């Protein structure tokens, strides 16, 4: 199952045993405010009423006499506590307890003989009561009306000392919300009573709303009112200083009825007929710590063949409306659509039909989300009973009395990754796994193992590229906010492939209008997201284009022997050294692959340039973050990129039982070596298009494996196309390790003629062969005769003893000797090969002898 519900609380397991023990200890019904009464067969009346901000759970049941019992389960101590008992047969609408557990607020309904509990008959009353429970004492009637009332105590963020004033919200079916100020005092030691029960100040918080949602964790109230037939979402933030502020207003393009009334997360929704949930709209607001603001909406069902739901990504400035096919025409929808908050994701679940994991952090491309349908194991992974999504990925199942924590199932998603054949499912599952990673090293090892066995399995995107970019992003994302706007999340910038079973329409939406000017915490991050949409250029994501231009310039200068300021180059190489040191400090285990064993100046330059450019990029756009922290983040990010490449290589080498000794050329290459060479080629392709650095020594290793595995014509084709790079280390190894057989001579000569001149001169000296001497001689002559102007010469040529009777050669050697003797030539030759005219003469004769076959 892609989603697991990890139980935090179960009425049957965490409450019933305690109630039974209480029954055994007390056979009689407790007096007013006393212990719990006799349960007998009334266990079915046991139900959850509310979950408070501190995680405590309030529940109720009726004993055999109809008395209403209130209890509390402390999530920290895992202990139950009796709160209060009403000795009347009442139905509980709502209940809340203050943080000190000294006051209990409850809303109860009288039954009439004709009436049902979800219909108030004329003359019936909904009583809203405030009870002193520390100890049990007075009861204050707050309201007695003919409409339902819900109650909710506010919980301050600071709970270090008892509060002199408590605050209670009253939510009325008449579409208004009041805040009551309740002052308490201590009497006779620890006894807590109302200070002035006859005068409890009230203030109106909201009115004329048609929908409201309570966020218990963040103490926020979201509500919608209708203005000229348009829906406006508003949010009120309650603070510890007794104040509340209207934070924003946001227009919503949804259809709501002025006569409707819907509450979310104000306790148990027991008043609605759960069997008809599919006939009602679903609407909820989800946020997370990164400043996201999502409104999930599903209208009333009007078709048995498809279902439509919308998500308003206010933090991104657009909405997406999805239409999902329900498969069989006769497949009736008997349950409501469920939205679950999973931090970086929102789950949309329709029992028996589909399960959609929506990426709310990066919602632009549908392939970064995961849509599952058709498989019974997938579409029936959650209970069919209505689920209520609370803060912090908490899920409440009212029917079973279970409070659970929803978590993505990594094991299932990894297995799904192995088995699925569809590219969009691979992409969606990969991002789900990485975003939810709880043990990154183990997780990455499993993904790399999958990649190594499915290296060519994806056609719509580069698997290695996507993994490297996404995993590096998530390794640094938690460090600071706004990173999602500055670092690439994916290598895929567009997705045009349709996903079977679902279609979507994307629309721009008006941004929320912030009503305050000073922001902290979540509000600061949300405001930053909105400001980014309003004013920033859309392309702040880092890319290596600047690095690419500068690197090519430096490499070109190196090839021609010219270099700019040594201080500049030294700083770049120092940056690279910091990355390598950072990488080695994080990976203490010895590597099997022979990497990081050579200078590899080009890759070090690329590494160092990326450090410099990425650091400047983050310093420009990350306001208020220390320079040292940014520098370390940059080192960590680039180290992660390199480490992932090393891990892919290391995994393939270990899987195929390779060892550095395979690079000896005394035997033919094995199938395992061909496979590893292919993986290295895919790594090179993935990094080249993004211009990412490779571990020093990668090109040397890749080229040596290529020489070992490929026929000569294929090898030269790879070299000419830039797939294999002839590093000085690799070519030096070839010149030393290969003998001068006819086949190897062809190989060596083909490689030497493809080398840059400066490197070619060095390599020729290592190969004791007439062909090498010929190349050295040609280079020597070319340098000597550069800018040579023909001078009148004597017709007599001095012949040294043993000289050859070949006048053209003698004449040519005399010219070279004269050039060598000139001071200008000596200066030009300084630092070059120790070659003279005599060496050229011998090389020329040997070459002529070979051509004539003598």
C-alpha positions in Angstrom: 0.0 0.0 0.0 1.4 3.4 -1.0 0.0 4.9 2.2 0.0 3.5 5.7 -2.0 4.6 8.7 0.1 4.2 11.8 -2.2 4.1 14.8 -1.7 6.7 17.6 -4.9 6.0 19.4 -7.7 3.4 19.4 -10.8 3.7 21.5 -11.1 -0.1 21.8 -7.5 -0.6 22.9 -6.7 2.5 24.8 -10.0 3.3 26.6 -12.1 0.2 26.9 -9.7 -1.7 29.2 -9.6 1.3 31.5 -13.4 1.6 31.6 -13.7 -2.0 32.4 -11.3 -1.6 35.3 -13.3 1.4 36.5 -16.5 -0.6 36.4 -14.9 -3.4 38.4 -13.7 -0.9 41.0 -17.1 0.8 41.3 -20.4 -1.0 41.0 -22.5 2.0 41.6 -23.1 5.0 39.4 -20.9 7.9 40.5 -22.6 10.9 42.0 -22.7 14.1 40.0 -19.1 14.6 38.8 -18.2 11.1 40.1 -16.7 8.1 38.4 -18.0 6.3 35.3 -21.2 4.4 35.5 -22.0 0.8 34.6 -21.3 0.1 31.0 -23.0 -3.2 30.5 -23.8 -3.4 26.7 -23.3 0.3 26.0 -19.9 0.1 24.5 -21.3 1.1 21.1 -22.0 4.5 22.5 -18.3 5.1 23.0 -17.1 7.7 20.5 -14.5 10.4 20.1 -15.6 14.0 20.5 -12.6 16.1 19.9 -8.8 16.2 19.5 -7.2 19.2 21.2 -4.0 21.0 20.1 -1.8 19.2 22.6 -3.0 15.9 21.2 -5.3 15.0 24.0 -8.4 13.1 23.0 -11.9 13.8 24.5 -14.4 11.0 24.3 -17.9 10.1 25.6 -20.2 7.2 26.2 -23.5 6.5 27.9 -23.9 4.1 30.8 -26.9 1.7 31.1 -29.0 4.5 32.7 -28.3 7.0 29.8 -25.9 9.2 31.8 -23.4 10.9 29.6 -19.8 10.3 30.6 -16.8 12.5 29.4 -13.3 11.2 29.5 -9.8 12.4 28.3 -6.9 10.4 27.0 -3.5 12.0 27.5 -1.4 11.3 24.5 1.8 11.9 26.4 1.3 9.8 29.5 -1.1 7.4 27.7 -3.4 7.6 30.7 -7.2 8.1 30.8 -8.9 10.6 33.1 -12.6 11.0 34.0 -13.7 14.6 33.4 -17.4 14.9 34.1 -20.7 13.0 34.0 -24.2 14.5 33.1 -26.9 12.5 34.8 -29.3 13.0 31.9 -29.9 11.3 28.6 -28.5 13.9 26.3 -26.8 13.7 22.9 -23.4 15.5 22.8 -22.9 17.8 19.9 -19.5 19.2 20.8 -17.0 19.3 23.7 -13.7 20.9 24.5 -11.4 21.2 27.5 -9.0 24.0 28.3 -5.2 23.3 28.4 -5.1 23.2 32.2 -8.0 20.8 32.3 -9.9 23.0 34.7 -12.8 23.9 32.5 -15.0 21.8 30.2 -17.3 23.3 27.6 -20.0 21.1 26.1 -22.9 21.5 23.8 -25.8 19.0 24.3 -29.1 18.3 22.7 -32.4 17.2 24.4 -34.2 14.4 22.7 -37.9 14.5 21.8 -40.0 11.4 21.2 -40.5 12.3 17.6 -37.2 13.8 16.9 -34.0 12.4 15.7 -30.6 13.4 17.1 -29.8 15.3 13.9 -33.0 17.3 13.7 -33.9 19.9 16.4 -37.7 19.9 16.8 -39.6 23.0 17.8 -39.3 23.6 21.5 -36.1 21.5 21.9 -33.0 23.2 23.2 -29.3 22.9 22.5 -27.6 23.7 25.7 -24.0 25.0 25.7 -22.5 24.6 29.2 -19.3 25.6 30.9 -18.3 23.4 33.8 -15.7 23.8 36.5 -14.0 20.4 36.7 -11.0 21.1 39.0 -12.6 20.0 41.1 -16.2 19.5 39.8 -18.2 22.5 40.9 -20.4 25.0 39.2 -22.1 24.7 35.8 -22.6 27.9 33.7 -25.2 28.0 30.9 -23.6 29.8 28.0 -26.4 29.4 25.5 -29.8 27.7 25.3 -31.0 28.0 21.7 -32.8 26.1 19.0 -29.8 25.8 16.7 -26.7 23.7 17.1 -23.6 25.2 18.8 -20.0 23.9 18.6 -17.4 24.8 21.2 -13.6 25.0 21.0 -11.1 26.3 23.6 -8.1 28.2 22.3 -4.8 26.8 23.2 -1.9 29.2 23.6 1.5 28.3 22.2 3.1 28.9 25.7 1.9 26.4 28.3 4.6 26.9 30.9 2.2 28.4 33.6 -1.5 28.4 34.3 -3.4 31.2 32.5 -5.6 33.6 34.3 -7.9 33.9 31.3 -9.2 31.3 28.9 -10.8 31.8 25.5 -13.6 29.8 24.1 -15.0 29.8 20.6 -18.7 29.3 20.1 -19.7 28.4 16.5 -23.4 28.7 15.8 -25.5 27.1 13.1 -26.9 30.6 12.7 -23.5 31.4 10.9 -21.6 33.4 13.4 -18.6 32.7 15.7 -18.1 34.3 19.1 -15.1 34.4 21.3 -15.8 34.3 25.1 -13.2 35.6 27.6 -13.2 33.5 30.7 -11.3 34.6 33.8 -10.5 32.1 36.5 -9.1 32.3 40.0 -7.7 29.8 42.5 -9.5 29.2 45.8 -8.6 27.0 48.7 -5.4 25.8 47.3 -5.7 24.3 43.8 -9.5 24.8 43.4 -10.1 26.7 40.1 -13.4 28.6 39.7 -14.8 31.3 37.4 -13.9 34.8 38.6 -17.1 36.4 37.5 -19.5 33.8 36.1 -22.2 36.4 35.7 -20.2 38.5 33.3 -18.2 36.7 30.5 -17.2 39.2 27.8 -17.9 38.2 24.2 -16.7 39.5 20.9 -17.8 38.6 17.4 -15.1 36.8 15.4 -16.9 36.1 12.1 -20.5 36.1 10.8 -22.5 35.3 7.7 -20.2 32.4 6.7 -21.2 29.2 4.9 -18.2 27.1 5.6 -15.5 27.0 8.4 -12.5 24.9 9.2 -10.4 24.8 12.4 -6.7 24.2 12.4 -6.0 22.9 15.9 -2.2 22.8 15.6 -1.7 26.3 14.3 -4.8 27.8 16.0 -6.2 29.2 12.8 -9.8 29.6 11.7 -10.6 29.5 8.0 -14.0 30.4 6.8 -15.9 31.4 3.6 -18.5 34.1 3.3 -20.4 34.9 0.2 -20.1 38.4 -1.3 -22.4 39.2 -4.2 -22.6 35.4 -5.0 -18.8 35.0 -5.0 -16.9 33.0 -2.4 -14.2 34.6 -0.4 -11.9 32.6 1.8 -10.7 34.3 5.0 -8.3 33.2 7.7 -8.1 34.4 11.3 -4.9 33.7 13.4 -5.4 33.4 17.1 -2.3 34.4 19.2 -1.1 33.7 22.7 -1.5 37.4 23.6 -5.3 37.1 23.5 -5.5 38.8 20.1 -6.7 37.5 16.8 -6.0 38.9 13.3 -7.6 38.6 9.9 -4.6 37.4 7.9 -5.8 37.3 4.3 -8.8 37.3 2.0 -8.8 35.1 -1.2 -11.5 34.8 -3.8 -12.4 31.3 -4.6 -14.0 30.2 -7.9 -16.3 27.6 -6.4 -20.1 27.3 -6.1 -21.5 27.4 -2.6 -25.1 27.8 -1.5 -26.0 30.7 0.8 -28.3 28.3 2.6 -25.6 25.7 3.2 -23.6 25.2 6.3 -20.5 23.1 6.7 -17.9 22.7 9.5 -14.5 20.9 9.3 -12.4 19.8 12.2 -14.7 21.1 14.9 -15.0 17.8 16.6 -16.9 14.7 15.4 -19.1 15.4 12.4 -21.8 13.1 13.8 -24.7 15.2 12.7 -24.3 14.5 9.1 -25.7 11.4 7.5 -22.5 9.5 6.6 -24.2 7.3 4.1 -24.9 10.3 1.9 -21.5 11.9 1.9 -21.1 11.4 -1.8 -24.0 13.8 -2.3 -22.2 16.7 -0.5 -19.3 18.9 -1.6 -15.9 18.4 0.1 -13.8 21.4 0.9 -10.7 21.7 3.1 -7.6 23.9 3.5 -4.1 22.4 3.9 -0.8 24.2 4.8 2.7 23.1 5.7 5.8 24.7 7.3 7.2 25.8 3.9 4.4 28.4 3.4 2.1 26.4 1.1 -1.6 27.2 1.1 -3.9 24.7 -0.7 -7.6 24.6 -0.9 -9.0 21.2 -2.0 -12.5 21.2 -3.4 -14.8 18.5 -4.8 -18.4 19.6 -5.8 -21.4 17.4 -5.5 -21.3 14.3 -7.7 -23.3 14.6 -10.8 -22.1 11.6 -12.7 -21.3 7.9 -11.9 -18.7 7.8 -14.7 -16.3 10.5 -13.6 -15.5 12.7 -10.6 -14.0 16.3 -10.6 -11.9 17.9 -7.9 -9.9 21.0 -7.8 -6.8 22.1 -5.9 -6.1 25.8 -5.5 -2.3 26.2 -5.1 -2.4 29.8 -3.7 1.4 29.7 -3.0 2.0 29.0 -6.7 -0.7 31.3 -8.1 -2.7 28.7 -10.1 -5.3 26.0 -9.7 -5.6 22.6 -11.2 -9.0 20.9 -11.9 -8.7 17.1 -12.3 -11.3 14.8 -13.8 -10.8 11.2 -13.0 -12.6 8.4 -14.8 -14.3 5.9 -12.4 -13.9 2.9 -14.6 -17.0 0.8 -14.9 -20.2 2.6 -15.8 -22.0 0.6 -13.1 -19.5 1.4 -10.4 -21.5 3.5 -8.0 -19.9 6.1 -5.7 -21.2 5.4 -2.2 -18.5 7.1 -0.2 -17.2 10.6 -0.3 -14.0 11.9 -1.7 -11.3 12.1 1.0 -8.4 14.7 1.0 -5.5 13.9 3.3 -2.6 16.3 4.2 0.8 14.6 3.9 3.1 17.6 4.4 4.7 17.9 0.9 1.8 15.9 -0.7 -2.0 15.9 -0.6 -3.7 12.5 -1.0 -7.0 12.4 -2.9 -8.7 9.1 -2.2 -12.0 7.6 -3.5 -12.4 4.1 -2.0 -12.6 1.4 -4.6 -11.7 3.7 -7.5 -8.4 5.7 -7.3 -5.7 7.1 -5.1 -3.9 10.4 -6.2 -0.8 11.7 -4.5 -0.6 15.4 -5.4 2.8 17.1 -5.1 1.9 20.4 -3.6 5.5 21.6 -3.3 6.1 21.3 -7.0 2.7 21.0 -8.7 3.5 22.4 -12.1 4.0 19.0 -13.9 1.5 16.2 -13.4 4.3 13.6 -13.7 5.7 14.7 -10.3 2.5 13.5 -8.7 1.4 9.8 -8.6 -2.0 8.6 -9.8 -2.9 5.0 -9.0 -6.1 3.2 -10.1 -7.4 -0.1 -11.1 -5.5 -2.3 -8.7 -7.5 -3.5 -5.7 -4.5 -3.3 -3.4 -4.0 0.3 -4.4 -7.6 1.7 -4.4 -8.6 -0.1 -1.2 -5.6 0.7 0.9 -7.5 2.9 3.3 -10.7 2.3 5.3 -13.9 3.0 3.5 -15.3 4.9 6.4 -15.1 8.7 6.3 -11.6 10.0 7.3 -10.9 13.4 8.7 -7.5 15.0 8.0 -6.1 16.9 11.0 -2.9 18.8 11.4 0.5 17.1 11.1 -0.6 14.3 8.9 -3.0 13.0 11.6 -6.1 11.1 10.3 -9.2 10.5 12.4 -11.6 7.7 11.6 -14.7 8.7 13.6 -16.5 5.4 12.9 -13.8 3.1 14.3 -12.5 5.6 16.9 -9.0 5.5 15.7 -6.5 8.3 15.4 -3.6 7.5 13.1 -0.7 9.2 11.4 -0.6 8.9 7.6 2.8 8.1 6.2 3.9 7.2 2.7 4.9 3.5 2.6 8.5 3.6 1.3 8.7 -0.2 1.0 5.6 -0.3 -1.2 6.7 2.7 -3.3 10.2 1.1 -3.9 8.6 -2.1 -4.9 6.2 -0.2 -7.1 9.2 1.5 -8.7 10.7 -1.9 -9.5 7.6 -3.3 -11.0 5.9 -0.5 -13.0 6.6 -0.1 -16.7 5.1 3.3 -17.1 7.4 6.3 -17.2 5.0 8.7 -15.5 4.5 6.3 -12.6 8.3 5.8 -12.2 8.7 9.6 -12.1 5.9 10.1 -9.6 7.0 7.2 -7.4 10.7 8.3 -7.4 9.8 11.8 -6.2 7.4 10.5 -3.6 10.2 8.2 -2.2 12.8 10.9 -2.1 10.6 13.6 -0.6 9.5 11.2 2.2 13.0 9.8 2.8 13.5 8.7 6.4 16.8 6.9 5.9 18.4 8.6 2.9 21.6 6.4 2.6 19.6 3.2 2.7 17.0 4.7 0.4 19.5 5.9 -2.1 21.3 2.6 -2.1 18.0 0.8 -3.1 17.2 3.3 -5.8 20.7 3.0 -7.2 20.4 -0.7 -7.3 17.1 -0.3 -9.2 18.7 2.2 -11.6 21.7 -0.1 -12.3 19.3 -2.9 -13.3 16.9 -0.6 -15.3 19.4 1.8 -16.8 17.5 2.0 -20.1 14.0 1.5 -18.8 12.8 5.1 -19.2 12.1 6.8 -22.5 10.5 10.0 -21.5 13.3 11.2 -19.2 16.9 10.3 -18.2 16.7 8.2 -15.1 20.2 8.9 -13.8 19.8 12.6 -14.4 16.4 12.8 -12.6 17.7 10.8 -9.6 20.9 12.9 -9.2 19.0 16.2 -9.4 16.1 15.2 -7.2 18.2 13.5 -4.5 20.7 16.4 -4.3 17.8 18.8 -4.1 16.1 17.0 -1.1 19.5 16.6 0.6 19.8 20.4 1.0 16.1 21.5 0.9 15.4 21.4 4.6 18.4 23.8 5.3 16.5 27.0 4.5 13.2 28.3 2.9 12.9 29.4 -0.7 15.3 26.7 -1.9 12.5 25.4 -4.1 12.8 28.6 -6.2 16.6 28.6 -6.4 17.7 25.0 -7.0 16.4 22.6 -9.7 13.9 20.0 -8.4 13.8 17.9 -11.6 15.6 17.5 -14.9 12.2 17.5 -16.7 10.9 21.0 -17.6 7.9 20.0 -19.6 5.6 16.9 -19.8 3.2 16.5 -22.6 2.3 12.8 -22.3 -1.2 12.1 -21.2 -1.8 10.0 -18.1 -4.6 7.4 -18.6 -7.7 7.8 -16.4 -7.2 11.5 -15.5 -7.2 14.9 -17.2 -6.5 18.3 -15.9 -7.0 22.0 -16.6 -4.6 24.6 -15.1 -5.8 28.2 -14.5 -4.3 31.2 -13.0 -6.0 32.4 -9.8 -6.1 35.7 -7.9 -3.5 35.7 -5.1 -4.6 36.1 -1.4 -4.7 39.7 -0.3 -2.7 39.9 3.0 -4.4 42.0 5.6 -1.4 42.5 7.9 2.1 43.9 7.3 4.2 42.1 9.9 4.9 38.5 9.4 6.5 35.7 11.4 6.9 32.0 11.0 4.5 30.4 8.5 3.0 33.8 7.4 6.4 35.1 6.5 7.0 32.1 4.3 3.6 32.3 2.7 4.1 36.1 2.0 7.5 35.3 0.5 5.9 32.8 -1.9 3.2 35.4 -2.9 5.8 38.1 -3.4 7.8 35.8 -5.6 4.8 35.2 -7.8 4.0 38.9 -8.0 7.4 40.4 -8.5 10.1 37.9 -9.3 11.3 36.8 -12.7 10.0 33.3 -13.3 13.4 31.8 -13.9 15.5 32.0 -10.7 16.4 28.3 -10.8 20.1 27.8 -10.9 21.7 26.4 -14.1 25.3 25.9 -15.2 25.2 28.0 -18.3 27.6 30.7 -16.9 29.9 27.9 -15.6 29.9 26.3 -19.1 31.0 29.4 -20.9 33.8 30.1 -18.3 35.0 26.5 -18.2 35.3 26.4 -22.0 37.3 29.6 -21.9 39.7 28.2 -19.3 40.1 24.9 -21.1 40.8 26.7 -24.4 43.5 28.8 -22.7 45.1 25.7 -21.2 45.3 24.0 -24.6 47.0 27.0 -26.2 49.4 27.4 -23.3 47.9 30.7 -22.3 46.6 31.3 -18.8 44.9 34.2 -17.1 45.7 35.3 -13.5 47.2 32.4 -11.6 45.4 33.8 -8.4 42.1 33.4 -10.1 42.8 29.8 -11.3 44.2 28.9 -7.9 41.0 30.1 -6.1 38.9 28.0 -8.5 41.1 24.9 -7.8 40.9 25.6 -4.0 37.1 25.5 -4.3 37.3 22.1 -5.9 39.6 20.9 -3.2 37.1 22.0 -0.6 34.4 20.0 -2.3 36.6 16.9 -2.5 37.6 17.2 1.2 33.9 17.7 2.1 33.0 14.6 0.2 35.8 12.4 1.6 34.9 13.6 5.2 31.3 12.3 4.7 32.4 9.0 3.1 35.0 7.2 5.2 34.6 3.7 3.6 37.2 2.9 1.0 36.0 2.9 -2.6 36.5 0.1 -5.0 36.4 2.3 -8.1 39.8 4.0 -8.8 38.5 7.6 -8.6 40.0 10.7 -7.1 43.5 9.3 -7.8 44.6 12.0 -10.3 44.5 15.7 -10.6 42.1 15.8 -13.5 42.4 19.6 -13.9 39.4 20.0 -16.2 36.9 18.4 -13.7 38.5 20.3 -10.8 38.1 23.6 -12.8 34.4 22.7 -13.5 33.8 21.8 -9.8 35.5 25.0 -8.6 33.6 27.2 -11.1 30.3 25.6 -10.0 31.1 26.4 -6.3 31.8 30.0 -7.2 28.7 30.5 -9.4 26.2 28.7 -7.1 27.5 30.5 -4.1 27.0 33.9 -5.8 23.5 32.8 -7.0 22.4 31.9 -3.4 23.9 34.9 -1.9 21.9 37.1 -4.3 18.6 35.5 -3.5 18.8 34.1 0.0 18.2 37.1 2.2 19.1 36.9 5.9 21.2 33.7 5.6 24.8 33.8 6.9 27.5 33.6 4.3 29.2 30.7 6.0 26.0 28.7 6.0 25.5 29.4 2.3 29.1 28.4 1.5 28.6 25.1 3.4 25.3 24.4 1.7 27.0 24.9 -1.7 29.8 22.4 -0.7 27.2 19.9 0.5 25.1 20.2 -2.6 28.0 19.7 -5.1 29.5 17.0 -2.9 26.1 15.2 -3.0 26.1 15.4 -6.8 29.5 13.8 -7.0 28.8 11.3 -4.2 25.7 10.0 -6.0 27.7 9.4 -9.2 30.3 7.6 -7.2 27.6 5.5 -5.5 26.2 4.5 -8.9 29.6 3.5 -10.1 30.5 1.7 -6.9 27.3 -0.3 -6.9 27.8 -1.4 -10.5 31.4 -2.4 -9.8 30.5 -4.4 -6.8 27.5 -6.0 -8.5 29.6 -7.2 -11.4 32.6 -8.1 -9.1 35.0 -5.8 -10.9 38.4 -4.8 -9.5 40.9 -2.2 -10.7 43.0 -5.1 -12.0 40.4 -5.4 -14.9 42.1 -2.5 -16.5 45.1 -4.6 -17.5 45.0 -5.3 -21.2 46.3 -8.8 -21.2 42.9 -10.4 -21.7 39.6 -9.8 -23.5 36.9 -7.8 -21.8 34.1 -9.6 -20.1 30.3 -9.0 -20.3 30.4 -7.4 -16.9 33.0 -4.9 -18.1 30.8 -4.1 -21.1 27.8 -3.5 -18.7 29.8 -1.2 -16.5 31.2 0.7 -19.5 27.6 1.2 -20.7 26.5 2.5 -17.3 29.5 4.9 -17.3 28.5 6.1 -20.7 24.9 6.8 -19.5 26.3 8.7 -16.5 28.4 10.8 -18.8 25.4 11.5 -21.0 23.3 12.5 -18.0 25.9 14.9 -16.6 27.0 16.4 -19.9 23.6 17.8 -20.9 23.3 19.5 -17.5 27.0 20.4 -17.5 27.6 18.8 -14.1 31.1 17.9 -12.8 32.3 14.3 -12.6 34.6 12.8 -10.0 38.2 13.3 -10.9 39.5 10.2 -12.7 36.1 9.4 -14.3 37.1 10.1 -17.8 40.4 8.2 -17.4 38.5 5.2 -16.1 35.8 5.4 -18.8 38.4 5.7 -21.6 40.5 2.7 -20.3 37.3 0.6 -20.1 36.4 1.8 -23.6 39.8 0.7 -24.9 39.3 -2.7 -23.2 35.8 -3.2 -24.5 35.5 -1.6 -27.9 36.9 -2.5 -31.3 39.2 0.1 -32.7 36.8 1.7 -35.2 34.1 1.9 -32.5 36.6 3.3 -30.0 37.7 6.0 -32.4 34.1 6.9 -33.2 33.5 7.4 -29.4 36.6 9.5 -29.2 35.7 11.7 -32.2 32.2 12.2 -30.9 33.5 13.3 -27.5 32.0 10.4 -25.6 35.5 9.3 -24.6 38.0 11.9 -23.5 41.7 11.3 -24.0 43.1 12.3 -20.6 46.9 12.5 -20.2 46.7 9.9 -17.5 44.7 7.4 -19.6 47.0 7.8 -22.7 50.1 7.5 -20.6 48.8 4.3 -19.2 48.1 3.0 -22.7 51.6 3.9 -24.0 53.2 2.1 -21.1 51.0 -1.0 -20.7 50.4 -1.9 -24.4 53.1 -3.6 -26.4 54.0 -2.7 -30.0 52.0 -5.3 -31.8 50.6 -4.3 -35.1 47.1 -3.9 -33.6 48.4 -1.8 -30.6 50.6 0.3 -33.0 47.5 1.3 -34.9 45.7 2.1 -31.6 48.6 4.2 -30.3 49.1 6.1 -33.4 45.3 6.7 -33.8 45.2 8.1 -30.3 48.4 10.2 -30.6 47.2 12.1 -33.7 44.0 13.0 -31.8 45.8 14.5 -28.8 46.2 18.3 -28.4 49.7 19.4 -29.4 51.0 20.0 -25.9 49.9 16.7 -24.5 50.9 14.9 -27.7 54.5 16.0 -27.4 54.7 14.6 -23.9 53.1 11.3 -24.8 55.3 10.8 -27.9 58.4 10.7 -25.6 56.9 7.8 -23.7 56.6 5.6 -26.9 59.9 4.2 -28.1 58.9 3.7 -31.7 59.8 5.1 -35.2 56.3 6.4 -35.6 56.7 8.4 -32.4 60.1 9.6 -33.5 58.6 10.7 -36.7 55.9 12.7 -34.9 58.5 14.3 -32.6 60.7 15.2 -35.6 57.8 16.8 -37.5 56.9 18.9 -34.5 60.6 19.9 -34.0 60.9 20.9 -37.7 57.6 22.8 -37.6 58.8 24.9 -34.6 62.2 25.6 -36.2 60.9 26.7 -39.5 58.2 28.9 -38.1 58.6 32.3 -39.6 61.7 31.0 -41.5 62.9 33.3 -44.4 65.1 31.7 -47.1 68.6 33.1 -47.1 71.3 32.9 -49.9 73.5 29.9 -49.1 76.8 28.5 -50.3 76.6 25.8 -52.9 79.1 23.7 -51.0 77.8 21.6 -48.2 80.1 20.5 -45.4 79.9 16.8 -45.0 80.6 15.3 -41.6 82.1 11.9 -41.3 79.4 9.2 -41.8 76.9 11.6 -43.4 74.6 10.2 -46.0 75.2 10.9 -49.6 71.7 12.4 -50.1 71.9 16.0 -51.0 68.3 17.2 -50.3 68.5 15.7 -46.8 71.9 17.1 -46.2 70.8 20.5 -47.3 67.7 20.3 -45.1 69.7 19.2 -42.1 72.1 22.1 -42.5 69.3 24.6 -42.5 67.9 23.0 -39.3 71.4 23.1 -37.7 71.7 26.8 -38.5 68.3 27.5 -37.0 69.2 25.6 -33.9 72.3 27.7 -33.5 70.6 31.0 -33.6 69.8 32.6 -30.3 66.2 33.3 -31.4 65.6 29.7 -32.1 67.2 28.6 -28.8 64.8 30.9 -27.0 61.8 29.5 -28.9 62.9 26.0 -28.1 63.4 26.6 -24.4 61.4 24.1 -22.4 60.6 21.8 -25.5 61.8 18.3 -26.3 65.5 17.7 -26.2 65.6 17.1 -30.0 68.2 18.3 -32.5 68.8 18.1 -36.3 70.7 14.8 -35.9 67.6 13.2 -34.3 65.5 14.5 -37.2 68.0 13.1 -39.7 67.9 9.6 -38.2 64.2 9.6 -37.9 63.9 10.7 -41.6 66.2 7.9 -42.7 64.4 5.3 -40.6 61.0 6.4 -42.0 62.3 6.3 -45.6 63.7 2.8 -45.0 60.4 1.6 -43.7 58.5 3.1 -46.7 60.9 1.4 -49.1 60.6 -1.8 -47.3 64.4 -2.1 -46.8 
